[in-house]
Amino acid sequence: RPPDPPASAPPDSSSSNNSGSQDPKESSEEPPSEEGQDAPIYTEFDEDFEEESASPIGHCVAIYHFEGSSEGTISMAEGEDLSLMEEDKGDGWTRVRRKQGGEGYVPTSYLRVTLN
């Protein structure tokens, strides 16, 4: 029996869950001034994300099947080869990319990891 996946949700899911719960007053606010629209708000984050997604830092093999049913996760079959995109940051989740395309988080304990 495979170990249970981490109890906490993967990092991606928390930021996008709030999209449907906006207060009606917020949607009627005026748009920001033209002045601030040219510069990206999160330039540091954008640069970091682009660098991370550019190339794998290793590869891994799925030890167990995982059904990626929550937002930000990805399904994998037992024995599947995956590209390692980001190591576990202590939360029990590792970001991987499938050979057939698609990227998301899977439980670190379900992987056999080899770093480049």
Secondary structure, DSSP 8 states (H G I E B T S, - for coil): ------SS--HHHHHHGGGG---HHHHTS----HHHHSS-TTHHHHHHHHHHHHS-SEEEEESS-B---STTB--B-TT-EEEEEE---SSSEEEEEETTS-EEEEEGGGEEEEE-
